[in-house]
Amino acid sequence: MASPVPTPQAGPVYLTASQVRARYGGVADMTIWRWLRDPALGFPQPEYRRKRRYWLASDLDAFDAKQREASRPGPSGAVQAAPATMGA
């Protein structure tokens, strides 16, 4: 008997810390820790459940869009200065 196909979730999608690290190229947990403590970067804060961190995928999507917008070339062709970089 085949296993049932999972249906899409109707509620919010949460990512674990390891999924977030993988999403950003396999960065170290220390990098995520630094991003969380850099107010200029504006990295989304996680929700804590039983001492584990979970990020809303929609918050990360919004953060990514903001970073893309900040790195787009301006009218003169020069790249606009971003408030902070995502590098560690």
KAPE-V982646 format. One record per backbone hydrogen bond with DSSP energy under -1.0 kcal/mol. CO is the residue of the C=O (numbers start at 1). NH is the residue of the N-H. If there is no record, write none. Layout:
# KAPE-V982646
co->CO nh->NH
co->CO nh->NH
This chain:
# KAPE-V982646
co->13 nh->57
co->15 nh->55
co->16 nh->20
co->17 nh->21
co->18 nh->22
co->19 nh->23
co->20 nh->24
co->21 nh->26
co->21 nh->27
co->22 nh->25
co->28 nh->32
co->29 nh->33
co->30 nh->34
co->31 nh->35
co->32 nh->36
co->33 nh->37
co->35 nh->38
co->38 nh->42
co->47 nh->54
co->49 nh->52
co->52 nh->49
co->54 nh->47
co->55 nh->15
co->56 nh->60
co->57 nh->61
co->58 nh->62
co->59 nh->63
co->60 nh->64
co->61 nh->65
co->62 nh->66
co->63 nh->67
co->64 nh->68
co->65 nh->69
co->66 nh->70
co->67 nh->71
co->72 nh->80
co->74 nh->77
co->78 nh->74
